[in-house]
Amino acid sequence: MFSCQTTVINRLAVLVWFMTDKVHCAHILVKTEQEAKAILDRLNKGEKFANIAQQVSLCPSGKKGGDLGTFGRGKMVKEFENAAFAINKGEISGIVKTKFGYHIIKRLE
């Protein structure tokens, strides 16, 4: 019985993952990995994500606290998309490197 329940739960988790076709995220974009590490330190000390984005993000979205709005699969570069869809609502990613620089992503929805 337990293995049957586990199988059902695993299948539901996979189904939910595939059904998630849109996410709402904010991000902070910086030029260097060192800057990204410093931002993670600030976040770990309790600073607000949106405030840091407004202060340091190179992306125009920084003016809105890094808010990128809602986007679906295939709309962002692959590394960014993979990280955005891998985290849960309220979570913050690690450092994500793309051709644009170094990102820290927060899943809002």
LUMPADREN-430843 format. One line per 4 residues: number of its first residue (from 1); their letters; for each residue x, y, z of C-alpha. Coordinates in nm, 3 decimals, m for minus. Last residue first. Layout:
REM residues N
NUM) a) X:Y:Z; ...
//
This chain:
REM residues 109
109) elrk) 0.378:3.313:m0.833; 0.659:3.541:m0.709; 0.958:3.321:m0.794; 1.276:3.511:m0.710
105) iihy) 1.570:3.496:m0.949; 1.933:3.591:m0.896; 2.098:3.658:m1.227; 2.454:3.680:m1.354
101) gfkt) 2.533:3.825:m1.697; 2.346:3.859:m2.025; 2.487:3.541:m2.186; 2.347:3.353:m1.889
97) kvig) 2.477:3.260:m1.543; 2.227:3.177:m1.268; 2.335:3.239:m0.909; 2.120:3.054:m0.659
93) sieg) 1.748:3.082:m0.686; 1.513:3.257:m0.446; 1.197:3.091:m0.319; 0.863:3.262:m0.261
89) knia) 0.673:3.038:m0.502; 0.879:2.729:m0.579; 1.203:2.703:m0.772; 1.272:2.482:m1.074
85) faan) 1.064:2.683:m1.324; 1.274:2.996:m1.279; 1.603:2.804:m1.281; 1.529:2.621:m1.606
81) efek) 1.398:2.939:m1.768; 1.711:3.137:m1.680; 1.944:2.870:m1.816; 1.728:2.830:m2.129
77) vmkg) 1.708:3.196:m2.229; 1.361:3.332:m2.164; 1.031:3.299:m2.352; 1.042:2.924:m2.427
73) rgft) 0.834:2.827:m2.127; 0.587:3.089:m2.018; 0.611:3.433:m1.868; 0.440:3.630:m1.594
69) gldg) 0.574:3.969:m1.489; 0.943:4.049:m1.498; 0.949:4.216:m1.156; 1.303:4.325:m1.068
65) gkkg) 1.186:4.568:m0.802; 0.999:4.769:m1.063; 1.299:4.992:m1.144; 1.505:4.674:m1.163
61) spcl) 1.295:4.568:m1.461; 1.525:4.787:m1.675; 1.792:4.520:m1.619; 2.128:4.623:m1.474
57) svqq) 2.006:4.550:m1.121; 2.181:4.739:m0.842; 1.956:4.964:m0.631; 1.608:4.876:m0.754
53) aina) 1.692:4.505:m0.746; 1.826:4.540:m0.390; 1.501:4.701:m0.277; 1.289:4.438:m0.453
49) fkeg) 1.476:4.150:m0.287; 1.434:4.294:0.063; 1.738:4.273:0.288; 1.731:3.990:0.542
45) knlr) 2.096:3.901:0.598; 2.060:3.612:0.351; 1.945:3.863:0.091; 2.255:4.075:0.145
41) dlia) 2.478:3.767:0.116; 2.299:3.665:m0.203; 2.367:4.015:m0.337; 2.738:3.985:m0.257
37) kaeq) 2.750:3.654:m0.442; 2.589:3.818:m0.747; 2.847:4.098:m0.741; 3.129:3.841:m0.731
33) etkv) 2.968:3.651:m1.019; 2.999:3.963:m1.230; 2.777:4.182:m1.450; 2.459:4.201:m1.247
29) liha) 2.096:4.111:m1.308; 1.842:4.093:m1.024; 1.528:3.899:m1.093; 1.154:3.894:m1.041
25) chvk) 0.931:3.606:m1.133; 0.577:3.509:m1.228; 0.562:3.160:m1.373; 0.380:2.997:m1.662
21) dtmf) 0.353:2.643:m1.797; 0.326:2.463:m1.469; 0.130:2.162:m1.590; 0.449:1.964:m1.647
17) wvlv) 0.563:2.012:m1.286; 0.212:1.939:m1.155; 0.206:1.613:m1.352; 0.548:1.512:m1.223
13) alrn) 0.439:1.576:m0.864; 0.115:1.385:m0.923; 0.309:1.087:m1.057; 0.535:1.088:m0.753
9) ivtt) 0.235:1.106:m0.517; 0.065:0.817:m0.696; 0.384:0.609:m0.683; 0.429:0.685:m0.313
5) qcsf) 0.072:0.581:m0.242; 0.126:0.252:m0.426; 0.455:0.197:m0.244; 0.276:0.246:0.089
1) m) 0.000:0.000:0.000
//
